[in-house]
Every structure is written in structure tokens, then in C-alpha cells.
Amino acid sequence: MEFKYLSYAMDPKLHQRMKEHCTKHRITIRQFITALIADALRKAKNATDNNTRQ
């Protein structure tokens, strides 16, 4: 899914907060969403690694 359509699927208040966050940190919405996805993947990988070691 293209990023520009994601805002239509979001809660308006959440979308506003995301835009304010991006403005404050001087990043694009695309960079913000990419970072969110990367963080979620990293957490999932860490959880999987932790389960494997036990």
C-alpha cells in the first residue's frame, strides 16, 4: 500500500499527532512509518530470538 493512502485509513486525531511529531523532528511521514515498521520487525525478531534460546 502506498503511504499517501495510509492517512485516509487512520483516525484523524492520530493522523494529526503523527504530522505534528514529524514536523517537530523534521522528518517526513514516510520516514516515520518506515521507522515504525523497522522497530516492530526488530522487536519481533528479538522476541523470536529470546524464545529460541530458552
PDB file of N, H, CA, C and O in Angstrom:
ATOM      1  N   MET A   1       0.849  -1.191   0.000  1.00  0.00           N
ATOM      2  CA  MET A   1       0.000   0.000   0.000  1.00  0.00           C
ATOM      3  C   MET A   1       0.887   1.244   0.000  1.00  0.00           C
ATOM      4  O   MET A   1       1.876   1.329   0.729  1.00  0.00           O
ATOM      5  N   GLU A   2       0.514   2.177  -0.815  1.00  0.00           N
ATOM      6  H   GLU A   2      -0.289   2.109  -1.407  1.00  0.00           H
ATOM      7  CA  GLU A   2       1.276   3.424  -0.907  1.00  0.00           C
ATOM      8  C   GLU A   2       1.033   4.273   0.344  1.00  0.00           C
ATOM      9  O   GLU A   2      -0.087   4.328   0.851  1.00  0.00           O
ATOM     10  N   PHE A   3       2.076   4.927   0.836  1.00  0.00           N
ATOM     11  H   PHE A   3       2.987   4.882   0.424  1.00  0.00           H
ATOM     12  CA  PHE A   3       1.980   5.698   2.071  1.00  0.00           C
ATOM     13  C   PHE A   3       0.925   6.806   2.003  1.00  0.00           C
ATOM     14  O   PHE A   3       0.266   7.097   3.001  1.00  0.00           O
ATOM     15  N   LYS A   4       0.768   7.417   0.842  1.00  0.00           N
ATOM     16  H   LYS A   4       1.304   7.180   0.031  1.00  0.00           H
ATOM     17  CA  LYS A   4      -0.137   8.569   0.770  1.00  0.00           C
ATOM     18  C   LYS A   4      -1.594   8.180   1.058  1.00  0.00           C
ATOM     19  O   LYS A   4      -2.397   9.037   1.428  1.00  0.00           O
ATOM     20  N   TYR A   5      -1.938   6.912   0.893  1.00  0.00           N
ATOM     21  H   TYR A   5      -1.286   6.216   0.592  1.00  0.00           H
ATOM     22  CA  TYR A   5      -3.304   6.471   1.171  1.00  0.00           C
ATOM     23  C   TYR A   5      -3.489   6.047   2.623  1.00  0.00           C
ATOM     24  O   TYR A   5      -4.622   5.890   3.079  1.00  0.00           O
ATOM     25  N   LEU A   6      -2.408   5.863   3.345  1.00  0.00           N
ATOM     26  H   LEU A   6      -1.488   5.991   2.975  1.00  0.00           H
ATOM     27  CA  LEU A   6      -2.495   5.399   4.727  1.00  0.00           C
ATOM     28  C   LEU A   6      -3.237   6.398   5.609  1.00  0.00           C
ATOM     29  O   LEU A   6      -3.959   6.003   6.525  1.00  0.00           O
ATOM     30  N   SER A   7      -3.062   7.677   5.339  1.00  0.00           N
ATOM     31  H   SER A   7      -2.475   7.997   4.596  1.00  0.00           H
ATOM     32  CA  SER A   7      -3.688   8.701   6.178  1.00  0.00           C
ATOM     33  C   SER A   7      -5.215   8.608   6.129  1.00  0.00           C
ATOM     34  O   SER A   7      -5.878   8.978   7.098  1.00  0.00           O
ATOM     35  N   TYR A   8      -5.777   8.130   5.039  1.00  0.00           N
ATOM     36  H   TYR A   8      -5.238   7.830   4.252  1.00  0.00           H
ATOM     37  CA  TYR A   8      -7.234   8.009   4.943  1.00  0.00           C
ATOM     38  C   TYR A   8      -7.759   6.893   5.848  1.00  0.00           C
ATOM     39  O   TYR A   8      -8.909   6.938   6.285  1.00  0.00           O
ATOM     40  N   ALA A   9      -6.928   5.905   6.125  1.00  0.00           N
ATOM     41  H   ALA A   9      -5.994   5.869   5.770  1.00  0.00           H
ATOM     42  CA  ALA A   9      -7.351   4.771   6.946  1.00  0.00           C
ATOM     43  C   ALA A   9      -7.136   5.031   8.433  1.00  0.00           C
ATOM     44  O   ALA A   9      -7.530   4.219   9.270  1.00  0.00           O
ATOM     45  N   MET A  10      -6.515   6.153   8.762  1.00  0.00           N
ATOM     46  H   MET A  10      -6.194   6.813   8.082  1.00  0.00           H
ATOM     47  CA  MET A  10      -6.181   6.448  10.151  1.00  0.00           C
ATOM     48  C   MET A  10      -7.245   7.263  10.850  1.00  0.00           C
ATOM     49  O   MET A  10      -8.032   7.968  10.219  1.00  0.00           O
ATOM     50  N   ASP A  11      -7.252   7.153  12.163  1.00  0.00           N
ATOM     51  H   ASP A  11      -6.612   6.580  12.676  1.00  0.00           H
ATOM     52  CA  ASP A  11      -8.066   8.029  12.996  1.00  0.00           C
ATOM     53  C   ASP A  11      -7.554   9.462  12.800  1.00  0.00           C
ATOM     54  O   ASP A  11      -6.344   9.686  12.850  1.00  0.00           O
ATOM     55  N   PRO A  12      -8.443  10.430  12.580  1.00  0.00           N
ATOM     56  CA  PRO A  12      -7.984  11.814  12.321  1.00  0.00           C
ATOM     57  C   PRO A  12      -7.086  12.389  13.427  1.00  0.00           C
ATOM     58  O   PRO A  12      -6.125  13.101  13.137  1.00  0.00           O
ATOM     59  N   LYS A  13      -7.396  12.081  14.684  1.00  0.00           N
ATOM     60  H   LYS A  13      -8.177  11.502  14.919  1.00  0.00           H
ATOM     61  CA  LYS A  13      -6.573  12.599  15.785  1.00  0.00           C
ATOM     62  C   LYS A  13      -5.176  11.988  15.746  1.00  0.00           C
ATOM     63  O   LYS A  13      -4.183  12.680  15.973  1.00  0.00           O
ATOM     64  N   LEU A  14      -5.103  10.692  15.459  1.00  0.00           N
ATOM     65  H   LEU A  14      -5.910  10.130  15.275  1.00  0.00           H
ATOM     66  CA  LEU A  14      -3.810  10.012  15.361  1.00  0.00           C
ATOM     67  C   LEU A  14      -3.000  10.586  14.200  1.00  0.00           C
ATOM     68  O   LEU A  14      -1.792  10.794  14.316  1.00  0.00           O
ATOM     69  N   HIS A  15      -3.678  10.839  13.081  1.00  0.00           N
ATOM     70  H   HIS A  15      -4.659  10.670  12.987  1.00  0.00           H
ATOM     71  CA  HIS A  15      -3.003  11.400  11.914  1.00  0.00           C
ATOM     72  C   HIS A  15      -2.446  12.783  12.232  1.00  0.00           C
ATOM     73  O   HIS A  15      -1.334  13.119  11.824  1.00  0.00           O
ATOM     74  N   GLN A  16      -3.217  13.579  12.958  1.00  0.00           N
ATOM     75  H   GLN A  16      -4.121  13.306  13.290  1.00  0.00           H
ATOM     76  CA  GLN A  16      -2.766  14.924  13.344  1.00  0.00           C
ATOM     77  C   GLN A  16      -1.546  14.842  14.247  1.00  0.00           C
ATOM     78  O   GLN A  16      -0.585  15.590  14.065  1.00  0.00           O
ATOM     79  N   ARG A  17      -1.580  13.929  15.228  1.00  0.00           N
ATOM     80  H   ARG A  17      -2.360  13.321  15.376  1.00  0.00           H
ATOM     81  CA  ARG A  17      -0.434  13.764  16.136  1.00  0.00           C
ATOM     82  C   ARG A  17       0.807  13.311  15.364  1.00  0.00           C
ATOM     83  O   ARG A  17       1.915  13.768  15.642  1.00  0.00           O
ATOM     84  N   MET A  18       0.619  12.414  14.398  1.00  0.00           N
ATOM     85  H   MET A  18      -0.282  12.043  14.173  1.00  0.00           H
ATOM     86  CA  MET A  18       1.739  11.933  13.603  1.00  0.00           C
ATOM     87  C   MET A  18       2.351  13.088  12.799  1.00  0.00           C
ATOM     88  O   MET A  18       3.573  13.215  12.717  1.00  0.00           O
ATOM     89  N   LYS A  19       1.490  13.930  12.205  1.00  0.00           N
ATOM     90  H   LYS A  19       0.498  13.827  12.272  1.00  0.00           H
ATOM     91  CA  LYS A  19       2.003  15.065  11.439  1.00  0.00           C
ATOM     92  C   LYS A  19       2.771  16.032  12.334  1.00  0.00           C
ATOM     93  O   LYS A  19       3.822  16.543  11.948  1.00  0.00           O
ATOM     94  N   GLU A  20       2.236  16.283  13.543  1.00  0.00           N
ATOM     95  H   GLU A  20       1.382  15.867  13.857  1.00  0.00           H
ATOM     96  CA  GLU A  20       2.920  17.184  14.482  1.00  0.00           C
ATOM     97  C   GLU A  20       4.272  16.612  14.898  1.00  0.00           C
ATOM     98  O   GLU A  20       5.257  17.344  14.995  1.00  0.00           O
ATOM     99  N   HIS A  21       4.317  15.313  15.142  1.00  0.00           N
ATOM    100  H   HIS A  21       3.517  14.718  15.063  1.00  0.00           H
ATOM    101  CA  HIS A  21       5.570  14.647  15.522  1.00  0.00           C
ATOM    102  C   HIS A  21       6.604  14.778  14.400  1.00  0.00           C
ATOM    103  O   HIS A  21       7.772  15.084  14.642  1.00  0.00           O
ATOM    104  N   CYS A  22       6.153  14.542  13.182  1.00  0.00           N
ATOM    105  H   CYS A  22       5.204  14.293  12.984  1.00  0.00           H
ATOM    106  CA  CYS A  22       7.066  14.622  12.034  1.00  0.00           C
ATOM    107  C   CYS A  22       7.583  16.046  11.835  1.00  0.00           C
ATOM    108  O   CYS A  22       8.752  16.242  11.502  1.00  0.00           O
ATOM    109  N   THR A  23       6.722  17.027  12.035  1.00  0.00           N
ATOM    110  H   THR A  23       5.773  16.867  12.305  1.00  0.00           H
ATOM    111  CA  THR A  23       7.136  18.427  11.902  1.00  0.00           C
ATOM    112  C   THR A  23       8.154  18.779  12.978  1.00  0.00           C
ATOM    113  O   THR A  23       9.166  19.427  12.706  1.00  0.00           O
ATOM    114  N   LYS A  24       7.873  18.344  14.206  1.00  0.00           N
ATOM    115  H   LYS A  24       7.052  17.819  14.427  1.00  0.00           H
ATOM    116  CA  LYS A  24       8.753  18.649  15.338  1.00  0.00           C
ATOM    117  C   LYS A  24      10.150  18.069  15.125  1.00  0.00           C
ATOM    118  O   LYS A  24      11.153  18.720  15.420  1.00  0.00           O
ATOM    119  N   HIS A  25      10.206  16.835  14.609  1.00  0.00           N
ATOM    120  H   HIS A  25       9.392  16.307  14.370  1.00  0.00           H
ATOM    121  CA  HIS A  25      11.503  16.170  14.425  1.00  0.00           C
ATOM    122  C   HIS A  25      12.079  16.343  13.024  1.00  0.00           C
ATOM    123  O   HIS A  25      13.126  15.788  12.690  1.00  0.00           O
ATOM    124  N   ARG A  26      11.372  17.124  12.214  1.00  0.00           N
ATOM    125  H   ARG A  26      10.521  17.575  12.485  1.00  0.00           H
ATOM    126  CA  ARG A  26      11.824  17.415  10.842  1.00  0.00           C
ATOM    127  C   ARG A  26      12.080  16.148  10.032  1.00  0.00           C
ATOM    128  O   ARG A  26      13.124  16.000   9.397  1.00  0.00           O
ATOM    129  N   ILE A  27      11.120  15.250  10.064  1.00  0.00           N
ATOM    130  H   ILE A  27      10.271  15.370  10.580  1.00  0.00           H
ATOM    131  CA  ILE A  27      11.188  14.049   9.228  1.00  0.00           C
ATOM    132  C   ILE A  27       9.914  13.980   8.392  1.00  0.00           C
ATOM    133  O   ILE A  27       8.925  14.645   8.700  1.00  0.00           O
ATOM    134  N   THR A  28       9.942  13.172   7.333  1.00  0.00           N
ATOM    135  H   THR A  28      10.745  12.632   7.083  1.00  0.00           H
ATOM    136  CA  THR A  28       8.743  13.008   6.522  1.00  0.00           C
ATOM    137  C   THR A  28       7.883  11.906   7.133  1.00  0.00           C
ATOM    138  O   THR A  28       8.365  11.087   7.916  1.00  0.00           O
ATOM    139  N   ILE A  29       6.618  11.899   6.767  1.00  0.00           N
ATOM    140  H   ILE A  29       6.227  12.565   6.131  1.00  0.00           H
ATOM    141  CA  ILE A  29       5.715  10.851   7.257  1.00  0.00           C
ATOM    142  C   ILE A  29       6.214   9.486   6.778  1.00  0.00           C
ATOM    143  O   ILE A  29       6.105   8.494   7.500  1.00  0.00           O
ATOM    144  N   ARG A  30       6.758   9.438   5.566  1.00  0.00           N
ATOM    145  H   ARG A  30       6.846  10.244   4.980  1.00  0.00           H
ATOM    146  CA  ARG A  30       7.302   8.178   5.031  1.00  0.00           C
ATOM    147  C   ARG A  30       8.447   7.670   5.916  1.00  0.00           C
ATOM    148  O   ARG A  30       8.513   6.475   6.207  1.00  0.00           O
ATOM    149  N   GLN A  31       9.344   8.557   6.345  1.00  0.00           N
ATOM    150  H   GLN A  31       9.290   9.527   6.109  1.00  0.00           H
ATOM    151  CA  GLN A  31      10.450   8.152   7.226  1.00  0.00           C
ATOM    152  C   GLN A  31       9.922   7.657   8.562  1.00  0.00           C
ATOM    153  O   GLN A  31      10.441   6.691   9.122  1.00  0.00           O
ATOM    154  N   PHE A  32       8.881   8.326   9.077  1.00  0.00           N
ATOM    155  H   PHE A  32       8.460   9.111   8.622  1.00  0.00           H
ATOM    156  CA  PHE A  32       8.292   7.958  10.361  1.00  0.00           C
ATOM    157  C   PHE A  32       7.704   6.552  10.289  1.00  0.00           C
ATOM    158  O   PHE A  32       7.953   5.725  11.166  1.00  0.00           O
ATOM    159  N   ILE A  33       6.922   6.283   9.243  1.00  0.00           N
ATOM    160  H   ILE A  33       6.720   6.955   8.530  1.00  0.00           H
ATOM    161  CA  ILE A  33       6.275   4.974   9.108  1.00  0.00           C
ATOM    162  C   ILE A  33       7.317   3.892   8.866  1.00  0.00           C
ATOM    163  O   ILE A  33       7.193   2.787   9.394  1.00  0.00           O
ATOM    164  N   THR A  34       8.335   4.192   8.081  1.00  0.00           N
ATOM    165  H   THR A  34       8.436   5.090   7.652  1.00  0.00           H
ATOM    166  CA  THR A  34       9.410   3.232   7.842  1.00  0.00           C
ATOM    167  C   THR A  34      10.114   2.879   9.147  1.00  0.00           C
ATOM    168  O   THR A  34      10.443   1.717   9.383  1.00  0.00           O
ATOM    169  N   ALA A  35      10.345   3.885   9.998  1.00  0.00           N
ATOM    170  H   ALA A  35      10.077   4.829   9.806  1.00  0.00           H
ATOM    171  CA  ALA A  35      10.984   3.647  11.294  1.00  0.00           C
ATOM    172  C   ALA A  35      10.083   2.801  12.198  1.00  0.00           C
ATOM    173  O   ALA A  35      10.569   1.930  12.919  1.00  0.00           O
ATOM    174  N   LEU A  36       8.769   3.057  12.160  1.00  0.00           N
ATOM    175  H   LEU A  36       8.374   3.764  11.574  1.00  0.00           H
ATOM    176  CA  LEU A  36       7.831   2.263  12.956  1.00  0.00           C
ATOM    177  C   LEU A  36       7.872   0.793  12.548  1.00  0.00           C
ATOM    178  O   LEU A  36       7.908  -0.100  13.394  1.00  0.00           O
ATOM    179  N   ILE A  37       7.866   0.559  11.237  1.00  0.00           N
ATOM    180  H   ILE A  37       7.837   1.284  10.549  1.00  0.00           H
ATOM    181  CA  ILE A  37       7.893  -0.816  10.728  1.00  0.00           C
ATOM    182  C   ILE A  37       9.204  -1.488  11.112  1.00  0.00           C
ATOM    183  O   ILE A  37       9.207  -2.637  11.553  1.00  0.00           O
ATOM    184  N   ALA A  38      10.321  -0.780  10.946  1.00  0.00           N
ATOM    185  H   ALA A  38      10.319   0.153  10.587  1.00  0.00           H
ATOM    186  CA  ALA A  38      11.631  -1.342  11.287  1.00  0.00           C
ATOM    187  C   ALA A  38      11.700  -1.681  12.772  1.00  0.00           C
ATOM    188  O   ALA A  38      12.244  -2.719  13.149  1.00  0.00           O
ATOM    189  N   ASP A  39      11.151  -0.812  13.614  1.00  0.00           N
ATOM    190  H   ASP A  39      10.709   0.031  13.308  1.00  0.00           H
ATOM    191  CA  ASP A  39      11.152  -1.049  15.058  1.00  0.00           C
ATOM    192  C   ASP A  39      10.316  -2.277  15.402  1.00  0.00           C
ATOM    193  O   ASP A  39      10.721  -3.100  16.223  1.00  0.00           O
ATOM    194  N   ALA A  40       9.148  -2.399  14.771  1.00  0.00           N
ATOM    195  H   ALA A  40       8.819  -1.730  14.104  1.00  0.00           H
ATOM    196  CA  ALA A  40       8.277  -3.551  15.035  1.00  0.00           C
ATOM    197  C   ALA A  40       8.957  -4.854  14.597  1.00  0.00           C
ATOM    198  O   ALA A  40       8.866  -5.868  15.289  1.00  0.00           O
ATOM    199  N   LEU A  41       9.630  -4.820  13.460  1.00  0.00           N
ATOM    200  H   LEU A  41       9.704  -3.996  12.899  1.00  0.00           H
ATOM    201  CA  LEU A  41      10.337  -6.013  12.981  1.00  0.00           C
ATOM    202  C   LEU A  41      11.490  -6.383  13.915  1.00  0.00           C
ATOM    203  O   LEU A  41      11.724  -7.560  14.188  1.00  0.00           O
ATOM    204  N   ARG A  42      12.199  -5.375  14.395  1.00  0.00           N
ATOM    205  H   ARG A  42      12.008  -4.419  14.173  1.00  0.00           H
ATOM    206  CA  ARG A  42      13.310  -5.607  15.321  1.00  0.00           C
ATOM    207  C   ARG A  42      12.803  -6.241  16.624  1.00  0.00           C
ATOM    208  O   ARG A  42      13.407  -7.178  17.145  1.00  0.00           O
ATOM    209  N   LYS A  43      11.687  -5.715  17.139  1.00  0.00           N
ATOM    210  H   LYS A  43      11.196  -4.953  16.716  1.00  0.00           H
ATOM    211  CA  LYS A  43      11.107  -6.262  18.371  1.00  0.00           C
ATOM    212  C   LYS A  43      10.639  -7.700  18.164  1.00  0.00           C
ATOM    213  O   LYS A  43      10.824  -8.553  19.033  1.00  0.00           O
ATOM    214  N   ALA A  44      10.034  -7.960  17.014  1.00  0.00           N
ATOM    215  H   ALA A  44       9.884  -7.267  16.309  1.00  0.00           H
ATOM    216  CA  ALA A  44       9.558  -9.315  16.725  1.00  0.00           C
ATOM    217  C   ALA A  44      10.738 -10.281  16.613  1.00  0.00           C
ATOM    218  O   ALA A  44      10.667 -11.413  17.091  1.00  0.00           O
ATOM    219  N   LYS A  45      11.807  -9.833  15.988  1.00  0.00           N
ATOM    220  H   LYS A  45      11.864  -8.913  15.600  1.00  0.00           H
ATOM    221  CA  LYS A  45      12.992 -10.678  15.843  1.00  0.00           C
ATOM    222  C   LYS A  45      13.615 -10.956  17.207  1.00  0.00           C
ATOM    223  O   LYS A  45      14.012 -12.087  17.487  1.00  0.00           O
ATOM    224  N   ASN A  46      13.704  -9.935  18.055  1.00  0.00           N
ATOM    225  H   ASN A  46      13.381  -9.016  17.828  1.00  0.00           H
ATOM    226  CA  ASN A  46      14.255 -10.112  19.398  1.00  0.00           C
ATOM    227  C   ASN A  46      13.414 -11.082  20.209  1.00  0.00           C
ATOM    228  O   ASN A  46      13.959 -11.922  20.926  1.00  0.00           O
ATOM    229  N   ALA A  47      12.099 -10.980  20.108  1.00  0.00           N
ATOM    230  H   ALA A  47      11.656 -10.297  19.527  1.00  0.00           H
ATOM    231  CA  ALA A  47      11.206 -11.879  20.841  1.00  0.00           C
ATOM    232  C   ALA A  47      11.400 -13.317  20.360  1.00  0.00           C
ATOM    233  O   ALA A  47      11.421 -14.250  21.162  1.00  0.00           O
ATOM    234  N   THR A  48      11.541 -13.483  19.047  1.00  0.00           N
ATOM    235  H   THR A  48      11.524 -12.725  18.395  1.00  0.00           H
ATOM    236  CA  THR A  48      11.755 -14.815  18.481  1.00  0.00           C
ATOM    237  C   THR A  48      13.094 -15.378  18.938  1.00  0.00           C
ATOM    238  O   THR A  48      13.190 -16.549  19.308  1.00  0.00           O
ATOM    239  N   ASP A  49      14.128 -14.535  18.910  1.00  0.00           N
ATOM    240  H   ASP A  49      14.050 -13.584  18.610  1.00  0.00           H
ATOM    241  CA  ASP A  49      15.458 -14.970  19.350  1.00  0.00           C
ATOM    242  C   ASP A  49      15.443 -15.373  20.816  1.00  0.00           C
ATOM    243  O   ASP A  49      16.065 -16.365  21.197  1.00  0.00           O
ATOM    244  N   ASN A  50      14.735 -14.606  21.642  1.00  0.00           N
ATOM    245  H   ASN A  50      14.230 -13.800  21.333  1.00  0.00           H
ATOM    246  CA  ASN A  50      14.664 -14.917  23.064  1.00  0.00           C
ATOM    247  C   ASN A  50      13.947 -16.240  23.308  1.00  0.00           C
ATOM    248  O   ASN A  50      14.353 -17.013  24.176  1.00  0.00           O
ATOM    249  N   ASN A  51      12.891 -16.506  22.555  1.00  0.00           N
ATOM    250  H   ASN A  51      12.562 -15.877  21.850  1.00  0.00           H
ATOM    251  CA  ASN A  51      12.156 -17.765  22.707  1.00  0.00           C
ATOM    252  C   ASN A  51      12.987 -18.953  22.260  1.00  0.00           C
ATOM    253  O   ASN A  51      12.879 -20.038  22.831  1.00  0.00           O
ATOM    254  N   THR A  52      13.810 -18.758  21.251  1.00  0.00           N
ATOM    255  H   THR A  52      13.898 -17.876  20.787  1.00  0.00           H
ATOM    256  CA  THR A  52      14.640 -19.838  20.722  1.00  0.00           C
ATOM    257  C   THR A  52      15.720 -20.240  21.723  1.00  0.00           C
ATOM    258  O   THR A  52      16.049 -21.419  21.847  1.00  0.00           O
ATOM    259  N   ARG A  53      16.271 -19.253  22.439  1.00  0.00           N
ATOM    260  H   ARG A  53      16.003 -18.295  22.338  1.00  0.00           H
ATOM    261  CA  ARG A  53      17.362 -19.518  23.383  1.00  0.00           C
ATOM    262  C   ARG A  53      16.909 -20.272  24.624  1.00  0.00           C
ATOM    263  O   ARG A  53      17.690 -21.010  25.224  1.00  0.00           O
ATOM    264  N   GLN A  54      15.678 -20.094  25.000  1.00  0.00           N
ATOM    265  H   GLN A  54      15.044 -19.495  24.512  1.00  0.00           H
ATOM    266  CA  GLN A  54      15.203 -20.682  26.265  1.00  0.00           C
ATOM    267  C   GLN A  54      15.086 -22.189  26.199  1.00  0.00           C
ATOM    268  O   GLN A  54      14.700 -22.822  27.182  1.00  0.00           O
TER     269      GLN A  54
END
